[in-house]
Amino acid sequence: MRSLIGLGQVATAVLGRVGIGQTGLGRWLFRQYLALLPKGETWVEVGGQRMWLDLSDRTQLSIALGSHEKAALARFVGLLRPGQTVVDVGANVGLYTLAAARAVGPGGRVVAFEPEPGNCVRLRRNVEANGHGNVTVVQAAAGEATGRARLHLGGDSG
């Protein structure tokens, strides 16, 4: 499975660079790749960090392939400096949390808020797997007022 993920990471990068990714051919190639890819949970290396991801989840699959919010993540990390404190609201499974923890270093701090229980378990596991002692995970939503709210989840993504 790791070799299929690695192949997908390379293919995603190459197809994106040469402009084929959003063409009919690119979409067809991606569907063929998805048909080969086993679904379920596995460890994946993303940006030099280990992540326990569920490849059946659309967002987590795009994280595994290295295509999830790639430009936004690069801009975000470019703003961070060692020693800073970062708050990640809606941390999901930790893509931004892990990148921030590395960027701010052991002298910095990351507080990651994630209300969805399954994502929060995965987030904690990913933080621990990478030894980021500078991260605090809070299983709660963050908002402008104290209180309770209903959390609505998408059908194919946590």
C-alpha positions in Angstrom: 0.0 0.0 0.0 2.9 2.4 0.8 4.2 2.1 -2.8 0.7 2.9 -4.2 0.5 6.0 -1.9 4.0 7.0 -3.0 3.1 6.5 -6.6 0.0 8.7 -6.0 2.0 11.4 -4.4 4.4 11.5 -7.3 1.6 11.3 -9.9 -0.3 14.1 -8.2 2.7 16.4 -8.2 3.7 15.6 -11.8 0.1 15.9 -13.2 -0.4 19.1 -11.4 2.9 20.6 -12.7 2.3 19.7 -16.3 -1.4 20.8 -16.2 -3.0 17.5 -16.9 -4.6 17.1 -13.5 -7.8 19.0 -14.3 -8.2 17.6 -17.8 -10.4 14.7 -18.8 -7.3 12.5 -19.1 -6.1 13.6 -15.7 -9.4 12.8 -14.0 -9.6 9.4 -15.8 -6.1 8.5 -14.7 -7.0 9.5 -11.1 -10.1 7.3 -11.1 -8.0 4.4 -12.3 -5.6 5.0 -9.5 -8.4 5.2 -6.9 -9.7 1.9 -8.1 -6.4 0.3 -7.3 -5.9 1.9 -4.0 -7.1 -0.1 -0.9 -9.4 1.8 1.3 -9.1 2.0 5.1 -6.6 3.1 7.7 -2.8 3.3 7.2 0.3 5.2 8.2 1.4 7.7 5.5 4.4 10.1 5.4 3.1 13.6 4.6 5.6 16.5 4.4 8.2 14.4 6.3 5.8 13.6 9.2 3.8 10.4 9.9 0.0 10.5 9.8 -2.5 7.8 10.5 -5.1 8.4 7.8 -8.3 6.8 6.6 -8.0 6.6 2.8 -11.8 6.0 2.6 -12.2 9.7 3.7 -12.0 12.1 0.8 -10.1 14.8 2.8 -7.7 12.3 4.3 -7.0 10.7 0.9 -6.1 14.2 -0.5 -3.8 14.7 2.5 -2.1 11.3 1.9 -1.6 12.3 -1.8 -0.1 15.6 -0.8 -2.7 17.6 -2.7 -4.8 18.9 0.1 -4.6 22.7 0.4 -1.0 22.6 -0.8 -0.6 26.3 -1.6 -2.5 27.5 1.5 -0.4 25.2 3.7 2.9 26.5 2.2 1.7 30.1 2.7 0.7 29.3 6.3 4.0 27.7 7.2 5.9 30.6 5.6 4.3 33.0 8.1 5.5 31.0 11.2 8.6 31.6 13.2 10.3 29.6 16.0 8.9 30.4 19.4 5.5 31.5 18.2 2.1 30.3 19.5 -0.4 29.0 16.9 -4.0 28.2 17.4 -5.4 25.7 14.9 -9.2 25.9 15.0 -10.9 23.0 13.3 -7.6 21.0 13.2 -9.2 17.9 11.6 -6.5 15.2 11.6 -3.6 17.5 12.1 -2.1 18.5 8.7 -1.7 22.2 9.8 -1.1 21.3 13.4 1.9 19.1 12.5 3.3 21.6 10.1 2.9 24.4 12.7 4.5 22.3 15.5 7.6 21.7 13.4 7.8 25.4 12.3 7.5 26.9 15.7 9.8 24.4 17.2 10.1 23.2 20.8 10.1 26.8 22.1 6.8 27.5 20.4 3.3 26.2 21.1 0.4 24.9 19.1 -3.2 24.6 20.5 -5.3 22.5 18.2 -9.1 22.6 18.6 -11.1 19.7 17.0 -14.7 18.9 18.0 -15.3 15.7 16.0 -14.4 12.8 18.3 -13.0 10.5 15.5 -10.8 13.3 14.0 -9.7 14.2 17.5 -8.5 10.7 18.2 -6.6 10.6 14.9 -5.2 14.1 15.6 -3.8 13.0 19.0 -2.3 9.9 17.5 -0.6 11.9 14.7 0.8 14.5 17.2 2.2 11.6 19.4 3.6 9.7 16.5 5.8 12.7 15.6 6.8 13.5 19.1 5.4 17.0 19.1 5.4 17.9 22.8 4.6 21.5 22.0 1.0 20.7 20.9 -2.1 20.7 23.1 -5.1 19.1 21.6 -8.5 20.3 22.8 -11.6 18.3 21.9 -14.0 21.2 21.5 -15.2 23.7 19.0 -14.2 27.4 19.2 -16.5 30.2 18.6 -17.5 33.7 19.5 -19.7 32.7 22.4 -19.8 30.1 25.2 -22.5 27.4 24.7 -23.5 24.3 22.9 -24.1 23.9 19.2 -24.8 21.0 16.8 -21.9 19.8 14.7 -22.9 19.0 11.1 -20.6 16.6 9.3 -20.2 16.0 5.6 -21.2 12.6 4.2 -17.9 11.6 2.8 -15.4 13.5 4.9 -14.8 14.0 8.6 
